[in-house]
Amino acid sequence: MRRTTYALIAALAAPACALAQPKAPQVTITVSSSTGGLYDVTARLFARHLGRFLPGEPQIIVQNMPGAGGMTAINHLANLAPNDGSVLGVITATTVQMAHFGDSAARFDPRKLAWIGGRARETAVCGFWHEAKAASFADLRAGETLVAASGPGARSWTHPAMYNALLGTKLRMINGYPGGSEMSLAIERREADGVCGWSWGSVKSRTANWLREGKVKILTQAAMKPAPDLPNVPFALDLAANAGDRAVMEALLIDTELAWPLVGPPGMPAAKVAQLRAAFAAMTKDGEFLKEAEQRQVDVDPVRGEEMQTILARLYEMPPALVARAKAIFK
């Protein structure tokens, strides 16, 4: 009787043990901006959905690490984070260019990062408050205009520098704003006239009321190809004076192709990279993910990690003379 009782208890306990799964370790996504901006929104969107497609469905949390135009977060990821997949990053793509152009603050090699995937390509605009004097791109060449910026390394700094050097504008950067939320407030408070290098997706999602009410005017757009929903806004590449200037500008706009990227630190095992890429691809096709992205007015047109590495390789294959001109603009 006693043996029968023990056997029954073991039989009842066995299925529960078989179903028990070890809890997956927590994953952290470090984001290079303050809360509220589109980088932060992107990181939190990933955090809410990516875990469902990873073994053990780990909890994913977001850690904001703004500073130095995004360089603080990427340096931390590249040099201090474990490379076992427990720490990932949503980084500012312009830091990649800064590293390639020899900025001393960049303590990483972009080619050694694990590129998991990007949410979408991006168009960067110059947007200005409706009360600002500048009403056209020609006005940006005619007189000084104040633009809010995070600092060297951020698109809000590099794009005005590019416009000044290659298109003859007179933009003066006011540095020190941690992210898009603070820059939007700066415009509304009239601390600055506008922002150049402003994500068009961010303008549409976070300041949609400004667009509806005519409180913001878009004077130019910068990307590898024009945005379909900005048909009457001047396209920066078309404004270049010659083929050489256009080529330099294309080098400086590679960040729009690497926008909103999820990356891992150097040295991540190939099997882990493949696992994360597969999970990312599945997430970006998932109905729940796409529904939330639509609700948050966030574009989803995913770029595979392998493609991002190809884009990065193109940057490193550019002629030295072109790289030298681009580097000079970043200084």
Secondary structure, 3 states (H helix, E strand, C coil): CHHHHHHHHHHHHHHHHHHCCCCCCCEEEEECCCCCCHHHHHHHHHHHHHHHHCCCCCCEEEEECCCHHHHHHHHHHHHCCCCCCCEEEECCCHHHHHHHCCCCCCCCCHHHCEEEEECCCCCEEEEEECCCCCCCHHHHHHCCEEEECCCCCCHHHHHHHHHHHHHCCCEEEECCCCCHHHHHHHHHCCCCCEEEEEEHHHHHHHCHHHHHHCCEEEEEEECCCCCCCCCCCCEHHHHCCCHHHHHHHHHHCHHHCCCCEEEECCCCCHHHHHHHHHHHHHHCCCHHHHHHHHHCCCCCCCEEHHHHHHHHHHHHCCCHHHHHHHHHHHC
